[in-house]
Every structure is written in structure tokens, then in C-alpha cells.
């Protein structure tokens, strides 16, 4: 976890993901947030394959701007 201490992390998960258990992502981000800047956005009812479009097409999230530090 120490490698993430000075890195901003924003994780996205779908509550209906059957490939990566949402609980795993929630647990990991919870641990990361104890040592640094980590947050998680969960999409209710979304599957693993729904999440990318929900993130990239959401103007409120504006992930590209966040990625470039805007």
C-alpha cells in the first residue's frame, strides 16, 4: 500500500460485477484512503462491462480532466 501513498486513486465499481467482487474494490480503496487520497464511485446495478462507459461518458465525473490534473 505504501507505493500508493502519494498517488491519487479513484476507483469505479459496479454493484452487479460478477468478475471482480465489488467488496474487494471497496475494501482496497478503504485501506488506501487510510494512507492517502483514494475514493470509490459505485454504480448501482452496473456490471463489470457497464462501468467504463458509465465513467467515460459521465460529464459530472469528467475523468479525462481528473486524469490530467485539471
C-alpha positions as CSV (number, residue, x, y, z in Angstrom):
1,X,0.0,0.0,0.0
2,X,2.9,2.4,0.7
3,X,3.5,2.7,-3.1
4,X,0.1,4.5,-3.4
5,X,0.7,6.9,-0.5
6,X,1.4,9.9,-2.7
7,X,-0.8,8.9,-5.6
8,X,-4.4,10.0,-6.1
9,X,-6.7,6.9,-6.7
10,X,-10.2,7.0,-8.0
11,X,-11.8,3.5,-8.4
12,X,-15.1,2.7,-10.1
13,X,-17.1,-0.4,-9.5
14,X,-20.5,-1.8,-10.5
15,X,-22.6,-3.3,-7.7
16,X,-23.6,-6.2,-10.1
17,X,-20.0,-7.0,-11.1
18,X,-19.5,-10.8,-11.2
19,X,-15.9,-10.7,-12.4
20,X,-14.3,-8.5,-9.7
21,X,-16.2,-8.7,-6.4
22,X,-17.3,-5.1,-5.6
23,X,-16.4,-5.9,-1.9
24,X,-12.8,-6.4,-2.9
25,X,-12.6,-3.0,-4.5
26,X,-14.4,-1.3,-1.6
27,X,-12.0,-3.0,0.9
28,X,-8.9,-2.0,-1.1
29,X,-10.0,1.6,-1.5
30,X,-10.9,1.8,2.2
31,X,-7.3,0.7,3.1
32,X,-5.8,3.1,0.6
33,X,-7.8,6.0,1.9
34,X,-6.2,5.5,5.3
35,X,-2.8,6.4,3.9
36,X,-3.6,8.7,1.0
37,X,-6.1,10.2,-1.3
38,X,-8.4,7.4,-2.5
39,X,-12.0,7.4,-3.4
40,X,-14.5,5.0,-4.9
41,X,-17.6,5.5,-7.0
42,X,-20.1,2.7,-7.1
43,X,-22.6,2.3,-9.9
44,X,-25.8,0.6,-8.6
45,X,-26.8,-2.3,-10.8
46,X,-23.9,-2.0,-13.2
47,X,-21.9,-5.0,-14.3
48,X,-18.1,-5.1,-14.9
49,X,-18.6,-4.2,-18.6
50,X,-21.0,-1.3,-17.9
51,X,-18.6,0.6,-15.8
52,X,-16.2,2.0,-18.4
53,X,-18.9,3.7,-20.4
54,X,-20.6,5.0,-17.2
55,X,-17.3,6.6,-16.2
56,X,-16.0,8.0,-19.5
57,X,-19.4,9.3,-20.7
58,X,-20.4,10.9,-17.5
59,X,-19.7,14.7,-17.7
60,X,-20.1,15.1,-13.9
61,X,-17.2,12.7,-13.4
62,X,-15.1,14.2,-16.2
63,X,-12.4,11.5,-15.8
64,X,-10.2,12.8,-18.5
65,X,-9.9,16.1,-16.8
66,X,-9.2,14.4,-13.5
67,X,-6.5,12.2,-15.1
68,X,-4.6,15.2,-16.5
69,X,-4.9,17.0,-13.2
70,X,-7.3,19.7,-14.3
